[in-house]
Amino acid sequence: MSVASIQKRLSVPEIRAMKGRAKVVMLTAYTKPMAQLLDPHCDILLVGDSLGMIVYGLDNTMNVSLDTMIAHTQAVMRGSDRAMVILDMPWGSYQESKEQAYRNCARALAESRAQAVKMEGGAEMVETVEFLVARGISVMPHIGLMPQRVSALGGFKAQGKEADATEKWTRIARDFESAGAFSVLIEGTVEPVARAVAECVSVPVIGIGASPACDGQVLVTEDILGLFPDFTPKFAKRYMDLGKNVSDVAARYAEEVRGGVFPSLEHCFGVKKSQ
């Protein structure tokens, strides 16, 4: 295989250049098999700290460790070769100081080989983003509803309802752009505010529960597959009910094992095929 025939991952400059030209497609991935399935269709794969809830059954994302994020990002990197991969920095790994943020982001990227990090925050994180970018770390700030602050917010509540919300969030988005952020993610924010944010900066704004005017969208893959049959967030579209299919397959398997139907000789080693 020639070097020219090897698929190159989408780069930070390429994602930034999609602003106003093409919508950015972004989904979460936590494992190699899922990354393999999503990679041909996505521009960005996000290894989100939502894996704490999706994979480990935690009540929120606040108990996810940096080691866990690195391990899952390594798996996603092994399962993908086209999409940009972004590692979601977990709670407590970057808020203390810009120096702490650099140490942990540098370690996370070096060990995982991801191309960028995502971190939650508002005005208080602008200086940190600038510090990281100046040292070669690509950052996607996450504004609006911030799951790592859900306790302080009093739950998963839509943001941007206050009278000065548009001025507040557009100012923060512009500050992040000035600090060198290559894109911004906005979550769970009322549509007019999210639209204003997308229109006020020259970098892509990725929405989740935000606005169709955003430059791209991200969802949790398990939500669009229907792997959580009892709950689908308002902002997520369920494209299929895979959870029911999985349950049906498990039921058929259990029936065949209990009935002695599976395994048959064709599934065994050392058995000659009949002529």
Kinemage of the C-alpha trace (Angstrom):
@kinemage 1
@onewidth
@group {chain A} dominant
@subgroup {mainchain}
@vectorlist {calphas} color= white
{ca met a 1} P 0.000 0.000 0.000
{ca ser a 2} L 1.393 3.401 -0.961
{ca val a 3} L 1.624 6.250 1.518
{ca ala a 4} L -0.727 8.283 -0.702
{ca ser a 5} L -3.435 5.612 -0.428
{ca ile a 6} L -3.532 5.706 3.367
{ca gln a 7} L -6.518 7.656 4.670
{ca lys a 8} L -5.442 10.749 6.564
{ca arg a 9} L -7.361 11.847 9.655
{ca leu a 10} L -9.225 15.106 9.469
{ca ser a 11} L -7.063 17.778 11.061
{ca val a 12} L -7.793 20.724 13.303
{ca pro a 13} L -7.358 23.225 10.425
{ca glu a 14} L -9.688 21.153 8.237
{ca ile a 15} L -12.404 21.103 10.893
{ca arg a 16} L -12.013 24.839 11.466
{ca ala a 17} L -12.295 25.455 7.716
{ca met a 18} L -15.686 23.718 7.588
{ca lys a 19} L -17.307 26.831 9.070
{ca gly a 20} L -19.848 28.080 6.545
{ca arg a 21} L -18.937 25.345 4.045
{ca ala a 22} L -20.195 22.042 5.450
{ca lys a 23} L -21.911 20.779 8.572
{ca val a 24} L -19.652 18.980 11.039
{ca val a 25} L -20.865 15.473 11.931
{ca met a 26} L -19.881 14.374 15.413
{ca leu a 27} L -20.871 11.354 17.530
{ca thr a 28} L -19.611 9.807 20.751
{ca ala a 29} L -17.573 6.615 20.769
{ca tyr a 30} L -16.124 4.752 23.726
{ca thr a 31} L -14.927 1.440 22.227
{ca lys a 32} L -12.998 0.139 19.231
{ca pro a 33} L -15.956 -1.706 17.633
{ca met a 34} L -18.201 1.359 17.795
{ca ala a 35} L -15.433 3.579 16.454
{ca gln a 36} L -14.998 1.231 13.492
{ca leu a 37} L -18.699 1.506 12.655
{ca leu a 38} L -18.912 5.287 13.025
{ca asp a 39} L -15.571 6.358 11.554
{ca pro a 40} L -16.557 6.337 7.848
{ca his a 41} L -19.493 8.657 8.511
{ca cys a 42} L -18.207 11.146 11.084
{ca asp a 43} L -15.896 14.125 10.980
{ca ile a 44} L -15.276 13.952 14.733
{ca leu a 45} L -15.495 11.122 17.249
{ca leu a 46} L -15.850 12.410 20.799
{ca val a 47} L -14.726 10.188 23.635
{ca gly a 48} L -17.055 11.882 26.065
{ca asp a 49} L -16.985 11.647 29.827
{ca ser a 50} L -20.626 10.638 29.330
{ca leu a 51} L -19.113 7.148 29.237
{ca gly a 52} L -19.368 7.281 33.020
{ca met a 53} L -23.151 7.098 32.681
{ca ile a 54} L -23.404 5.144 29.410
{ca val a 55} L -20.767 2.486 30.029
{ca tyr a 56} L -20.381 2.374 33.803
{ca gly a 57} L -23.883 3.246 34.977
{ca leu a 58} L -22.884 6.223 37.112
{ca asp a 59} L -25.430 8.879 38.043
{ca asn a 60} L -23.332 11.637 36.484
{ca thr a 61} L -19.944 12.264 34.868
{ca met a 62} L -18.101 13.562 37.911
{ca asn a 63} L -16.480 10.278 39.004
{ca val a 64} L -14.766 9.534 35.693
{ca ser a 65} L -10.971 9.473 35.981
{ca leu a 66} L -8.370 10.693 33.520
{ca asp a 67} L -6.979 7.156 33.325
{ca thr a 68} L -10.396 5.902 32.231
{ca met a 69} L -10.693 8.602 29.576
{ca ile a 70} L -7.252 7.799 28.205
{ca ala a 71} L -7.950 4.059 28.042
{ca his a 72} L -11.203 4.511 26.129
{ca thr a 73} L -9.644 7.066 23.794
{ca gln a 74} L -6.864 4.611 22.989
{ca ala a 75} L -9.540 2.076 22.047
{ca val a 76} L -11.327 4.577 19.804
{ca met a 77} L -8.056 5.518 18.124
{ca arg a 78} L -7.434 1.850 17.346
{ca gly a 79} L -10.870 1.612 15.742
{ca ser a 80} L -10.699 4.722 13.558
{ca asp a 81} L -8.454 6.231 10.924
{ca arg a 82} L -10.457 9.048 9.313
{ca ala a 83} L -12.310 11.068 11.933
{ca met a 84} L -10.674 13.515 14.280
{ca val a 85} L -10.737 12.106 17.815
{ca ile a 86} L -11.351 14.426 20.760
{ca leu a 87} L -10.773 13.438 24.390
{ca asp a 88} L -13.164 14.923 26.936
{ca met a 89} L -11.192 16.116 29.947
{ca pro a 90} L -12.887 14.835 33.128
{ca trp a 91} L -13.990 16.916 36.070
{ca gly a 92} L -11.162 17.975 38.362
{ca ser a 93} L -8.411 17.413 35.804
{ca tyr a 94} L -8.101 20.994 34.530
{ca gln a 95} L -10.004 23.495 36.671
{ca glu a 96} L -7.412 24.071 39.411
{ca ser a 97} L -4.958 26.038 37.281
{ca lys a 98} L -3.740 26.433 33.730
{ca glu a 99} L -0.582 24.575 34.716
{ca gln a 100} L -2.612 21.611 35.987
{ca ala a 101} L -4.634 21.715 32.785
{ca tyr a 102} L -1.485 21.635 30.666
{ca arg a 103} L 0.059 18.713 32.549
{ca asn a 104} L -3.073 16.606 32.284
{ca cys a 105} L -3.962 17.575 28.713
{ca ala a 106} L -0.397 16.938 27.548
{ca arg a 107} L -0.400 13.533 29.213
{ca ala a 108} L -3.848 12.670 27.844
{ca leu a 109} L -2.908 13.522 24.262
{ca ala a 110} L 0.514 11.895 24.437
{ca glu a 111} L -0.847 8.612 25.792
{ca ser a 112} L -4.061 8.447 23.761
{ca arg a 113} L -2.798 10.023 20.502
{ca ala a 114} L -6.051 11.982 20.190
{ca gln a 115} L -5.857 15.272 18.313
{ca ala a 116} L -7.687 17.598 20.681
{ca val a 117} L -9.332 17.959 24.054
{ca lys a 118} L -12.726 19.234 25.102
{ca met a 119} L -13.251 21.014 28.400
{ca glu a 120} L -16.243 22.641 30.023
{ca gly a 121} L -16.274 26.210 31.249
{ca gly a 122} L -17.170 29.828 30.792
{ca ala a 123} L -15.244 33.058 31.197
{ca glu a 124} L -13.056 31.577 33.934
{ca met a 125} L -11.559 29.086 31.438
{ca val a 126} L -10.552 31.556 28.707
{ca glu a 127} L -7.065 32.147 30.116
{ca thr a 128} L -6.521 28.398 30.439
{ca val a 129} L -7.544 27.790 26.823
{ca glu a 130} L -5.152 30.507 25.657
{ca phe a 131} L -2.353 28.974 27.746
{ca leu a 132} L -2.962 25.514 26.264
{ca val a 133} L -3.258 26.667 22.663
{ca ala a 134} L -0.010 28.639 22.953
{ca arg a 135} L 1.662 25.363 23.923
{ca gly a 136} L 0.306 23.328 21.025
{ca ile a 137} L -2.830 21.808 22.519
{ca ser a 138} L -6.005 22.081 20.425
{ca val a 139} L -9.067 22.845 22.533
{ca met a 140} L -12.826 22.695 22.010
{ca pro a 141} L -14.475 24.623 24.878
{ca his a 142} L -17.886 23.348 26.014
{ca ile a 143} L -20.371 26.065 27.013
{ca gly a 144} L -24.062 26.319 27.926
{ca leu a 145} L -25.276 23.315 29.890
{ca met a 146} L -22.196 21.748 31.466
{ca pro a 147} L -22.835 18.219 32.796
{ca gln a 148} L -19.812 18.403 35.099
{ca arg a 149} L -21.583 21.243 36.927
{ca val a 150} L -25.001 19.618 37.050
{ca ser a 151} L -25.059 19.589 40.860
{ca ala a 152} L -24.407 23.325 41.007
{ca leu a 153} L -27.015 23.925 38.299
{ca gly a 154} L -29.633 21.934 40.162
{ca gly a 155} L -30.020 19.308 37.437
{ca phe a 156} L -29.914 19.012 33.675
{ca lys a 157} L -31.723 22.268 32.939
{ca ala a 158} L -31.760 24.231 29.686
{ca gln a 159} L -29.499 27.271 29.804
{ca gly a 160} L -29.815 30.729 28.262
{ca lys a 161} L -33.150 31.820 29.706
{ca glu a 162} L -31.840 34.816 31.629
{ca ala a 163} L -32.318 38.284 30.145
{ca asp a 164} L -28.618 38.840 29.372
{ca ala a 165} L -27.949 35.291 28.102
{ca thr a 166} L -27.273 36.237 24.493
{ca glu a 167} L -24.767 38.917 25.432
{ca lys a 168} L -23.138 36.637 28.006
{ca trp a 169} L -22.629 33.552 25.847
{ca thr a 170} L -21.693 35.374 22.642
{ca arg a 171} L -19.052 37.292 24.588
{ca ile a 172} L -17.674 34.056 26.040
{ca ala a 173} L -17.662 32.369 22.627
{ca arg a 174} L -15.786 35.287 21.078
{ca asp a 175} L -13.297 35.247 23.947
{ca phe a 176} L -12.648 31.536 23.377
{ca glu a 177} L -12.153 32.181 19.670
{ca ser a 178} L -9.664 34.946 20.491
{ca ala a 179} L -7.902 32.548 22.864
{ca gly a 180} L -7.339 30.154 19.971
{ca ala a 181} L -10.114 27.575 20.330
{ca phe a 182} L -10.616 25.794 16.998
{ca ser a 183} L -14.323 25.216 17.667
{ca val a 184} L -16.915 25.545 20.421
{ca leu a 185} L -19.513 23.066 21.658
{ca ile a 186} L -22.769 24.467 23.027
{ca glu a 187} L -25.172 22.176 24.894
{ca gly a 188} L -28.707 22.453 26.221
{ca thr a 189} L -29.133 26.139 25.424
{ca val a 190} L -32.293 27.832 24.183
{ca glu a 191} L -32.384 28.093 20.406
{ca pro a 192} L -32.125 31.877 19.898
{ca val a 193} L -29.079 32.106 22.170
{ca ala a 194} L -27.367 29.122 20.543
{ca arg a 195} L -28.082 30.606 17.096
{ca ala a 196} L -26.519 33.912 18.140
{ca val a 197} L -23.426 32.096 19.401
{ca ala a 198} L -23.046 30.198 16.111
{ca glu a 199} L -23.335 33.424 14.147
{ca cys a 200} L -20.944 35.514 16.231
{ca val a 201} L -17.720 33.546 15.748
{ca ser a 202} L -15.691 32.394 12.767
{ca val a 203} L -14.972 28.913 14.150
{ca pro a 204} L -17.438 25.998 13.996
{ca val a 205} L -20.008 25.859 16.775
{ca ile a 206} L -21.201 22.317 17.442
{ca gly a 207} L -24.649 21.983 18.961
{ca ile a 208} L -26.335 19.400 21.148
{ca gly a 209} L -29.811 20.403 22.203
{ca ala a 210} L -29.056 23.856 20.826
{ca ser a 211} L -29.930 25.098 17.322
{ca pro a 212} L -30.043 23.879 13.712
{ca ala a 213} L -28.093 27.046 12.926
{ca cys a 214} L -25.029 25.524 14.573
{ca asp a 215} L -22.198 24.512 12.260
{ca gly a 216} L -22.489 20.878 13.261
{ca gln a 217} L -24.217 18.516 15.647
{ca val a 218} L -23.186 15.925 18.211
{ca leu a 219} L -25.257 13.280 19.942
{ca val a 220} L -24.566 10.316 22.195
{ca thr a 221} L -24.501 7.341 19.843
{ca glu a 222} L -26.382 5.090 22.245
{ca asp a 223} L -29.269 7.589 22.244
{ca ile a 224} L -29.702 7.556 18.472
{ca leu a 225} L -29.516 3.743 18.453
{ca gly a 226} L -32.182 3.328 21.111
{ca leu a 227} L -29.938 1.368 23.451
{ca phe a 228} L -31.648 3.007 26.431
{ca pro a 229} L -35.302 2.099 25.804
{ca asp a 230} L -36.627 3.807 28.934
{ca phe a 231} L -35.188 7.246 28.204
{ca thr a 232} L -34.305 9.420 25.237
{ca pro a 233} L -33.319 13.071 25.837
{ca lys a 234} L -35.625 15.658 24.268
{ca phe a 235} L -32.865 16.860 21.960
{ca ala a 236} L -31.913 13.384 20.707
{ca lys a 237} L -33.519 11.664 17.731
{ca arg a 238} L -33.848 7.891 18.010
{ca tyr a 239} L -33.092 6.506 14.566
{ca met a 240} L -33.750 2.893 15.522
{ca asp a 241} L -34.701 0.761 18.504
{ca leu a 242} L -31.596 -1.370 18.677
{ca gly a 243} L -32.143 -2.076 22.350
{ca lys a 244} L -35.228 -4.138 21.543
{ca asn a 245} L -33.316 -6.039 18.867
{ca val a 246} L -30.556 -6.874 21.327
{ca ser a 247} L -33.102 -8.077 23.877
{ca asp a 248} L -34.864 -10.211 21.254
{ca val a 249} L -31.589 -11.816 20.178
{ca ala a 250} L -30.653 -12.562 23.805
{ca ala a 251} L -34.074 -14.162 24.334
{ca arg a 252} L -33.642 -16.401 21.257
{ca tyr a 253} L -30.151 -17.394 22.372
{ca ala a 254} L -31.365 -18.241 25.885
{ca glu a 255} L -34.214 -20.333 24.458
{ca glu a 256} L -31.860 -22.294 22.197
{ca val a 257} L -29.300 -22.948 24.948
{ca arg a 258} L -31.960 -24.105 27.396
{ca gly a 259} L -33.618 -26.238 24.739
{ca gly a 260} L -30.395 -27.907 23.646
{ca val a 261} L -30.607 -26.423 20.153
{ca phe a 262} L -27.364 -24.458 20.463
{ca pro a 263} L -24.592 -25.401 20.070
{ca ser a 264} L -25.042 -27.975 17.349
{ca leu a 265} L -22.212 -30.055 15.917
{ca glu a 266} L -21.563 -27.446 13.228
{ca his a 267} L -20.375 -25.085 15.979
{ca cys a 268} L -17.912 -27.640 17.402
{ca phe a 269} L -14.275 -28.477 16.637
{ca gly a 270} L -13.057 -31.912 15.520
{ca val a 271} L -16.305 -32.928 13.897
{ca lys a 272} L -16.154 -34.057 10.286
{ca lys a 273} L -18.740 -32.689 7.932
{ca ser a 274} L -21.124 -35.283 6.594
{ca gln a 275} L -20.656 -36.169 2.930
